Amino acid sequence: MSTLTDFSATRLDGTEESLEQYAGQVALVVNTASQCGFTPQFAGLEELFETYGERGLVVLGFPCNQFGGQEPGDAEQIGSFCQRNYGVSFPMFEKVDVNGPQAHPVFAWLRGEKGGLLGGKIKWNFTKFLVDRDGRVVRRYGPTTKPEKIAGDIEKLL
């Protein structure tokens, strides 16, 4: 059985990173986009990270351009946008696919663990997966679920 820590991903700066470094932490994994109606959720995600980070929460952002072409930028543009507009300090990774044959292994695994309404597919940007300290997916949230609505579930896991 796989857990989040079995995977690796590439940070926006091009550094390959093992997600094993987040072992023992609660993780909120999110597919993001800079030009989406849900983009202001970056502020709420950052607030969760700042509020609960010291207690063991990490937010992992994965930009994705599969939905309406709403993440057209390169890694530098994405990082600059997130920092400048929302003060994002949580880990952000290179742009990935979350659906289809080229889906990043993390998202293929997440979808398999918590399928959702579309038979496992992610329907839009800012779908969120809450992962417990053991690296198991606990819950999936749709794009319309605001980060602050997840705080109670995060607190239960911390």
WOWOVEN-V421427 format. One record per helix or strand. SS is the DSSP state (H for helix, E for strand). FROM is the first residue (numbers start at 1). TO is the last residue. If there is no record, write none. Layout:
SS | FROM | TO
SS | FROM | TO
This chain:
H | 4 | 6
E | 8 | 11
E | 16 | 18
H | 19 | 22
E | 26 | 32
H | 41 | 55
E | 57 | 63
H | 75 | 86
E | 91 | 93
E | 97 | 97
E | 103 | 103
H | 105 | 113
E | 128 | 131
E | 137 | 141
H | 147 | 157
